[in-house]
């Protein structure tokens, strides 16, 4: 890739389509993208059911969604670098039409296919083959060769199973069986991944595109600079915050780099950051934007389906790691600025320390009061107003919107796109765009309080955002006493049009990626490779959970160098998530499924700045006029702090806010995790209060590890669990509180005839006898030759879901040991930290005295 390639070219090549035709072709391409957005809005809305018009089931909607994505892949992305970019060749029109027809085949012939389930005719198989081939080509065009190659390899494996080495061999599949499985059912291409793209992801991407078109991205950047621009290395700190905020509205790390980096990278260079570090900071901040709830690069919605938990729970589990990762990056920037003796930007008006304290405390209290007012106030209105509450709440939201626009209209200069040379005032900057937060509030309210589906929540937030895009300019002009109302109205509709088209073009890659990744998922379900992968990984890891995790992380990084984050997550989670869970259970480590999926997701994101492919690094280097490889390497060194987090939350799930029983335990978890991450950042930068000695670095790493995982040391002195024989299960189940879980170690032969052991948890009911509690779990036990054997398994019971089978043995029952809290290990860790601080202060004092 050429170093001289512009950042916008990189974004268009990777995200929205490099082709920019003229004339009628351009209008048709734009109209197609607009129709896709309109279709998705219709499908997500309640209107089809209210009007009883064009009601689609999930499979039909997925087919139409993929038809749009395939059509736009062939028309928006040229076949090769040398292919024409200013017009669409006739063969691309043909491929686009045939590909979209093949994708829509299930929709067009839905009733006929339903009449012959599992018995495809020649035409079905023909268009399935054509569809698979053209989907792979569309994937190559939109995303490059890697995902096409990965999907192709899995497709080859489906047919060549009998000829594979014994360790991965299977009986194979006929053309009819394979094509029917991949294209005519919901087990392959039209499976869960494409369903999530259709139901959830498109609306969130459209919501983000409309926010960006309305000016929210520019607002977030200016707000970050107003708060942080004056600090040491202020533009870099503002880049971290603005990229995090932009992560809320952008699912692409590359687009995030260009959106915020255009402003932040030149300013970072101006205050003293070299080009490589300026680009690397933006890369690290932007790739981490995909970790930031609520969107998380579309993976959050896939986790809802794959893990089987509500969307709000995915956000809850992901919020703490994302927050401490961002705070640590902010701290790394601070250390870089201190090492280089940098200064910040000048301010419009300097604030005293008392004023700064008032700004932050007042801002925090205002947000808390606003949150409480919204949460409890709307709840009270619903109780009082009853059926009329929707109209009352709608009126209040409208009044709030008009009031915030009146405030914004008082600061017209803050809505203009111009270069930042000084840190703007906080109050005026904050007030100039508060109305952009209203749709985000609506989104979070619908998801968190109303418990609507993510798709319907995104629809209402997007509908509100569309109103804002159209009306904000005319209303602000009215409040500002300006007369060009028609021009402002026209401007609003143009912004809406551009946002709808931009949202659809941003979705092309995600649409074909989720479909192509469905080939991988379909191969797993068709061939049973999941069980093969478990045995293979167990063999090469030697049964070590840590080596298995490292192996999974490396796979995620390698695949992520060429696959977009969403596709990488689908592929690796489909293959490796069950492996980690099963091998962890075999070695006594119960890993929650959400922890495994977040582990895979994190390393897929880190691939965006991993040399030699990381496209985000190329985009940042193009803006900074630096070397992309060096930028990627530097960005990855900044992201080491993110790389250790997944390992930590696998072994300490409290970092995902799992297993926390009190507010004090929550606060201790938050502050210990944050402290650990900041100490780790200082260790990796070789600088804390001053430059660290090698032994101080080792001490800091030891402190960080202890704060992250105090149980590692505590378990050496006091085992976490007491072990009881399996025969004591009926007595021990009565010692567990109702609603909690009983921990068992069981063993027996699996369906392959191989003996396996695993540790598992079963929920305990409130029955009054041990036998009744075990029966509710699904366990009927007998004693035989001194062993406790499973005689019967309850149908659809927790025991059956946990994978226990007939004739398995309950080896032992494990109960929590009565021991001092493991957090006592924080005391020696903090004492060691204090001693390192004293040593460094002594060196600083000596250096000052000798200077």
Secondary structure, 3 states (H helix, E strand, C coil): CCCCCCHHHHHHHHHHCCCCCCHHHHHHHHHHHHHHHHHHHHHHCCHHHHHCCCCCCHHHHHHHHHHHHHHHHHHHCCCCCCCCCCCCCHHHHHHHHHHHHHHCHHHHCHHHHHHCCCCCCHHHHHHHHHHHHHHHHHHHHHHCHHHHHHHHHHHHHHHCHHHCCHHHCCCCCCHHHHHHHHHCCCCCCCCHHHHHHHHHHHHHHHHHHHHHHHCHHHHHHHHHHHHHCCCCCHHHHHHHHHHHHHCCCCCCHHHHHHHHHHHHHHHHHHCCCCHHHHHHHHHHHHHHHHHCCCCHHHHHHHHHHHHCCCHHHHHHHHHHHHHHHHHHHHHHHHHHHHHHCCCCCCECCCCCHHHHHHHHHHHHHHHHHHHHHHHHHHHHHHHHHHHHHHHHHHHHHHHHHHHHHHHHHCCHHHHCCCCCCCECCHHHHHHCCCCHHHHHHHHHHHHHCCCCCHHHHHHHHHHHHHHHHHHHHHHHHHHCCCCCHHHHHHHHHHHHHHHHHHHHHHHHHHHHHHHHHHHHHHHHHHHCHHHHHHHHHHHHHCCCHHHHHHHHHHHHHHHHCCCCHHHHHHHHHHHHHHHHHHHHHHCCCCCCHHHHHHHHHHHHHHHHHCCCCCHHHHHHHHHHCCCHHHHHHHHHHHCHHHHHHHHHHHHCHHHHCCCCCCHHHHHHHHHHHHHHHHHHHHHHHCECCCECCHHHHHHHHHHHHHHHCCHHHHHHHCCCEEEEEHHHHHHHHHHCCCCCEEEEEEEEECCCCCEEEEEEEEECCCCCCHHHHHHHHCEEEEEECCEEEEEEECCCCHHHHCCCCCCCEEEEEEEECCCCCHHHHHHHHHHHHHHHHHHHHHHHHHHHHHC
